[in-house]
Amino acid sequence: MTSPAQQSGPAAATADRAAYVAVLVFPILVLAGGAAGYFFAPTIQQASGWTNTLLGLVMFGMGLTLRPVDFALVAKRPVPIAVGVAAQYIVMPLLALFVSWLLQLPPEIAAGVILVGCAPGGTASNVVAFLARGDVAVSVTMTSISTLLAPLLTPLLTLWLAGQYMPLDGASMAMSIVMIVLIPVIAGIVVRLVLTRLVERLLPVLPWLSVLGIATIVAIVVSGSADRIVQAGLLVLLAVAIHNVLGYTLGYLIGRVTGQPVPVRRATAVEVGMQNSGLAAGLAAQYMSPLAALPGAVFSVWHNLSGAVFALLCRRADARAAARSALTEDDDAARVRS
């Protein structure tokens, strides 16, 4: 199947529009889920037992979008992949700790922000990397590798950094991630290998099914802390915004310092800044508290909006660079004629 990054002309324009619609509509659907969770909390809270099942279905859908070639890139281009994945699991957890200290967050919210920071790459990051004219292949591989490492690194880092705020069962969390992340992703990859044509027909629908699952998870998470959202909402939004924007910034700078080309820097920025916040919200609701799950729910909305803005800024930078290049060429041509 032709990826958006490989298309040109009218096909590329159509892919651009579809990607922008997805990135901008996703947070609206997730916001709708949050609103439903707030206004119909008693009813939606009855579905709290479905969180892990929904997460497993979202991750199975992610697995259906992956191919063995996505992992082969590790051998072909190990440096940018290693840099990006390392930054994902070092920068974002430490930034979460910094934000918690900076804002003097209450223990439950601090633990939730840290869990978001320790989560793997976000499922929408590949679309944002495409819109930002980043290296989409590198972005997909970074997301895939960070997701496969999540059963080990997410509970380990969360226990280490968030254990000071509230007691955690790292072993149980690790087993949950295996069951709702690792096994569904691998199952999705296997199903795509066996039923390639069928899965490729379904690919355009999968992101929408994924966001509906995340929106439902957010609704359940919000319903569990509806009575405290008014007091904590603005503080959580501020923490999430600082965390996310610093992630983009440091991700890009790390790509630059390590000598990566601009498309890889952009992919790294997106992978570091965008988290699998649906997973973080679900885990927080199960192993922490309803309030600790709120940062993951807010991040699910915020990072799609900020990702669209990041992509727009990247495209404007490209347009300015192209204009400067055209002006220089015109000046050179004028000098030659004179």
PEWO-V625911 format. One record per residue. N is the residue number from 0. PHI is phi in degrees with one decimal (999 if undefined). PSI is psi as a letter, one per 30 degrees, with the letter a starting at -180 (* if undefined). BURIAL is # if it has 24 or more other ideal C-beta (glycine too) atoms within 12 Angstrom, else .. Layout:
# PEWO-V625911
n: [N,N]
phi: [PHI,PHI]
psi: [PSI,PSI]
burial: [BURIAL,BURIAL]
This chain:
# PEWO-V625911
n: [0,1,2,3,4,5,6,7,8,9,10,11,12,13,14,15,16,17,18,19,20,21,22,23,24,25,26,27,28,29,30,31,32,33,34,35,36,37,38,39,40,41,42,43,44,45,46,47,48,49,50,51,52,53,54,55,56,57,58,59,60,61,62,63,64,65,66,67,68,69,70,71,72,73,74,75,76,77,78,79,80,81,82,83,84,85,86,87,88,89,90,91,92,93,94,95,96,97,98,99,100,101,102,103,104,105,106,107,108,109,110,111,112,113,114,115,116,117,118,119,120,121,122,123,124,125,126,127,128,129,130,131,132,133,134,135,136,137,138,139,140,141,142,143,144,145,146,147,148,149,150,151,152,153,154,155,156,157,158,159,160,161,162,163,164,165,166,167,168,169,170,171,172,173,174,175,176,177,178,179,180,181,182,183,184,185,186,187,188,189,190,191,192,193,194,195,196,197,198,199,200,201,202,203,204,205,206,207,208,209,210,211,212,213,214,215,216,217,218,219,220,221,222,223,224,225,226,227,228,229,230,231,232,233,234,235,236,237,238,239,240,241,242,243,244,245,246,247,248,249,250,251,252,253,254,255,256,257,258,259,260,261,262,263,264,265,266,267,268,269,270,271,272,273,274,275,276,277,278,279,280,281,282,283,284,285,286,287,288,289,290,291,292,293,294,295,296,297,298,299,300,301,302,303,304,305,306,307,308,309,310,311,312,313,314,315,316,317,318,319,320,321,322,323,324,325,326,327,328,329,330,331,332,333,334,335,336,337]
phi: [999,-75.1,-80.8,-57.9,-67.0,-93.8,-89.0,-145.9,62.8,-57.9,-63.4,-65.7,-62.8,-63.7,-62.7,-57.9,-61.7,-63.0,-66.9,-63.8,-59.5,-60.6,-64.8,-84.3,-79.2,-51.8,-63.8,-64.7,-65.2,-67.5,-60.4,-61.4,-62.5,-62.6,-62.9,-61.9,-62.9,-75.2,-82.9,-123.7,-53.5,-59.7,-69.8,-70.8,-60.7,-66.0,-95.3,-59.7,-72.2,-91.5,-57.5,-64.1,-62.1,-64.3,-61.9,-61.4,-66.5,-62.6,-71.9,-62.6,-61.2,-63.2,-60.2,-64.8,-85.9,-97.1,-133.4,-54.7,-63.0,-65.1,-89.9,-63.9,-63.2,-60.0,-75.6,-78.6,-136.2,-67.3,-65.3,-63.3,-66.3,-62.6,-62.0,-65.5,-68.0,-61.9,-63.1,-56.0,-95.6,-112.9,-65.9,-66.9,-61.5,-69.4,-63.1,-62.2,-63.8,-62.9,-63.1,-61.4,-70.9,-60.0,-93.0,50.0,-67.6,-58.5,-52.0,-64.7,-68.2,-59.9,-62.8,-67.1,-64.2,-65.1,-62.7,-59.0,-64.0,-92.4,-77.6,-73.4,-61.9,-73.8,-70.9,-93.5,-64.2,-67.6,-66.3,-65.7,-61.2,-63.6,-63.8,-82.1,57.2,-89.2,-81.2,-65.6,-61.0,-65.2,-61.3,-61.1,-67.7,-59.8,-61.0,-63.2,-67.2,-64.0,-67.9,-67.7,-83.4,-57.2,-58.3,-91.0,-80.2,-61.8,-67.7,-63.2,-68.3,-63.8,-61.7,-68.6,-92.9,-100.0,-61.0,-72.1,-93.9,-164.1,-66.5,-134.2,-104.6,-62.2,-65.3,-66.5,-63.7,-61.0,-64.9,-63.1,-66.4,-60.5,-73.8,-104.4,-121.7,-63.2,-64.3,-62.1,-63.4,-62.8,-61.4,-63.2,-62.0,-64.0,-61.9,-65.4,-65.5,-81.4,-119.1,-56.3,-64.7,-63.0,-64.2,-65.1,-69.1,-86.9,-53.5,-62.2,-87.2,-57.7,-59.4,-70.7,-64.3,-62.8,-69.4,-64.3,-63.6,-65.6,-61.0,-67.9,-61.3,-61.2,-59.4,-66.3,-62.8,-64.4,-62.1,-78.1,-128.7,-59.5,-73.1,-118.1,-66.0,-59.4,-75.9,-98.9,-57.4,-65.6,-64.3,-64.5,-60.9,-62.7,-62.2,-63.6,-63.4,-62.1,-57.7,-66.8,-65.5,-63.9,-63.1,-57.1,-63.1,-69.5,-60.1,-66.4,-64.3,-64.1,-61.1,-69.8,-62.3,-85.5,78.4,-82.2,-66.5,-55.5,-58.3,-72.3,-58.4,-65.9,-62.0,-64.6,-58.5,-66.0,-65.5,-73.3,-77.3,-102.1,-114.5,-78.6,-71.6,-62.7,-62.7,-61.6,-63.7,-64.6,-65.7,-64.1,-63.8,-83.9,-111.4,-118.7,-162.4,-57.4,-67.2,-66.9,-80.7,-63.8,-56.8,-64.4,-65.3,-67.3,-60.4,-59.0,-83.6,-61.3,-70.5,-71.9,-65.2,-66.4,-64.0,-64.1,-66.7,-59.1,-62.4,-64.0,-63.4,-63.4,-66.8,-65.9,-61.9,-64.1,-65.0,-64.9,-63.9,-65.5,-65.5,-63.4,-64.3,-64.7,-65.1,-63.8,-63.0,-64.5,-64.0,-63.5,-65.8,-66.8,-65.7,-65.2,-65.6,-78.0]
psi: [k,k,l,e,f,f,l,l,b,e,e,e,e,e,e,e,e,e,e,e,e,e,e,e,e,e,f,e,e,e,e,e,e,e,e,e,e,e,f,h,e,e,e,e,f,f,g,f,f,f,e,e,e,e,e,e,e,e,e,e,e,e,e,f,f,l,l,e,f,f,f,f,f,e,e,e,i,e,e,e,e,e,e,e,e,e,e,e,g,e,e,e,e,e,e,e,e,e,e,e,e,e,f,h,k,l,e,e,e,e,e,e,e,e,e,e,f,f,l,a,k,l,f,f,e,e,e,e,e,e,e,g,h,a,j,e,e,e,e,e,e,e,e,e,e,e,e,f,f,e,f,e,e,e,e,e,e,e,e,e,e,f,f,f,e,l,k,k,i,e,e,e,e,e,e,e,e,e,e,f,d,e,e,e,e,e,e,e,e,e,e,e,e,e,h,e,e,e,e,e,f,f,e,f,f,e,e,e,e,e,e,e,e,e,e,e,e,e,e,e,e,e,f,f,g,e,f,g,e,e,e,f,e,e,e,e,e,e,e,e,e,e,e,e,e,e,e,e,e,e,e,e,e,e,e,e,e,g,g,k,l,e,e,e,e,e,e,e,e,e,e,e,f,k,l,i,f,e,e,e,e,e,e,e,e,e,f,c,l,e,e,f,f,e,e,e,e,e,e,e,e,e,f,e,e,e,e,e,e,e,e,e,e,e,e,e,e,e,e,e,e,e,e,e,e,e,e,e,e,e,e,e,e,e,e,e,e,*]
burial: [.,.,#,#,#,.,.,.,.,.,.,.,.,.,#,#,.,.,#,#,.,#,#,#,#,#,#,.,#,#,#,#,#,#,.,#,#,#,.,.,#,.,.,#,#,.,#,#,.,#,#,#,.,#,#,#,#,#,#,#,#,#,#,#,#,#,#,.,.,#,#,.,#,#,.,.,.,.,.,#,#,#,#,#,#,#,#,#,#,#,#,#,#,#,#,#,#,#,#,#,.,.,#,.,#,#,.,#,#,#,#,#,#,#,#,#,#,#,#,#,#,#,#,#,#,#,#,#,#,#,#,#,#,#,#,#,#,#,#,#,#,#,#,#,#,#,#,#,#,#,#,#,#,#,#,.,#,#,#,.,#,#,#,.,#,#,.,#,.,#,.,.,#,#,.,#,#,#,#,#,#,#,#,#,#,#,#,#,#,.,#,#,.,.,.,.,.,.,#,.,.,.,#,.,.,#,#,.,#,#,#,#,#,#,#,#,#,#,#,#,#,#,#,#,#,#,.,#,#,.,.,#,#,.,#,#,#,#,#,#,#,#,#,#,#,#,#,#,#,#,#,#,.,#,#,.,.,.,.,#,.,.,#,#,#,#,#,#,#,#,#,#,#,#,#,#,#,#,#,#,#,#,#,#,#,#,#,#,#,#,#,#,#,#,#,#,#,#,#,#,#,#,#,#,#,#,#,#,#,#,#,.,#,#,#,.,.,.,.,.,.,.,.,.,.,.,.,.,.,.,.,.,.,.,.,.,.,.]
